[in-house]
Amino acid sequence: MFFFIGGIQPKTVTLDETPRLCPVCGLAQARLKRIDHYLSVFFIPLFSVRKGEPVVLCERCGAASPPDPEGRPPGAVTVVPLCPGCGHAVEPSFRYCPHCGNRI
């Protein structure tokens, strides 16, 4: 009698070792990873069947979130311009402040 033990199993591949801030717990414990699926025989992965999408996985809380689409480095802060007249935050594409009407 012959038994064949095989199937498809997931394997997590780390794409970037740089710690990122987790959007759920706020700690720098998240890493950029991808979950690939491999064909395995006797629990040994042989070859890749399907590559997964990159995702940011937190090692502390286990939360998964999509990576930053703008490609900013980890921990980068987005600078929002302020109106010199009233001090409100203004979109970078605006030429005039929507709150007070001053030219930016």
C-alpha positions in Angstrom: 0.0 0.0 0.0 1.3 3.5 -0.9 0.4 6.7 0.9 1.1 10.1 -0.7 1.2 12.9 1.8 1.3 16.3 0.1 -0.5 19.5 -0.5 -0.2 23.2 -0.6 1.1 25.1 2.4 1.8 28.8 3.1 5.3 30.1 3.8 6.0 33.6 5.1 8.8 35.4 3.3 10.3 38.6 4.9 10.9 41.2 2.2 12.3 44.0 4.4 13.9 43.7 7.9 13.5 47.4 8.6 11.0 47.8 11.5 7.9 49.8 10.7 5.3 51.4 13.0 2.2 49.2 13.5 -1.0 51.1 12.8 -2.8 49.1 15.5 -0.5 49.0 18.5 1.8 51.9 17.5 5.1 50.0 18.2 7.9 49.6 15.7 7.5 45.8 15.5 6.0 45.4 12.0 7.9 44.0 9.1 7.2 43.9 5.3 6.3 40.3 4.5 4.7 38.2 1.8 2.8 34.9 2.2 3.7 32.5 -0.6 2.0 29.2 -1.2 4.2 26.1 -2.0 3.5 22.6 -3.2 4.9 20.3 -0.5 5.5 16.6 -0.3 5.9 15.0 3.1 5.8 18.6 4.6 8.8 19.7 2.6 8.1 22.7 0.3 9.2 21.9 -3.2 8.3 24.9 -5.4 6.2 28.0 -5.3 2.6 27.8 -6.6 1.5 31.3 -6.0 3.1 34.5 -4.7 1.1 36.6 -2.3 0.8 40.4 -2.1 3.2 42.3 0.2 1.7 43.1 3.6 3.0 44.8 6.8 2.7 42.2 9.6 3.2 43.2 13.3 5.1 40.7 15.3 3.7 42.0 18.6 -0.1 42.2 18.0 -0.4 40.1 14.8 -2.1 42.9 12.8 -1.8 43.0 9.1 -2.1 46.1 7.0 -1.3 47.1 3.4 2.1 48.7 2.8 2.4 52.4 2.3 1.4 53.1 -1.4 3.5 56.2 -1.6 6.7 54.3 -0.8 7.8 56.5 2.1 10.5 55.1 4.3 9.5 53.7 7.7 8.7 56.3 10.3 8.6 59.1 7.7 6.4 62.1 8.6 4.2 63.8 6.1 4.7 67.5 6.2 1.4 69.5 5.9 1.8 73.1 5.0 0.2 75.7 7.2 -1.4 78.9 6.2 0.7 81.9 7.2 -2.4 84.0 7.9 -4.6 81.7 10.1 -2.4 78.7 10.8 -4.8 76.0 9.6 -3.4 73.0 7.7 -3.8 73.3 4.0 -3.5 70.8 1.1 -0.1 71.2 -0.7 -1.9 71.7 -4.1 -3.9 74.7 -2.8 -2.8 78.2 -3.7 -5.2 80.0 -1.4 -6.3 79.1 2.1 -9.9 77.8 2.2 -10.3 79.2 5.8 -9.2 82.8 5.5 -8.6 83.3 1.7 -4.9 84.4 2.0 -2.5 83.4 -0.7 -0.1 80.6 0.4 
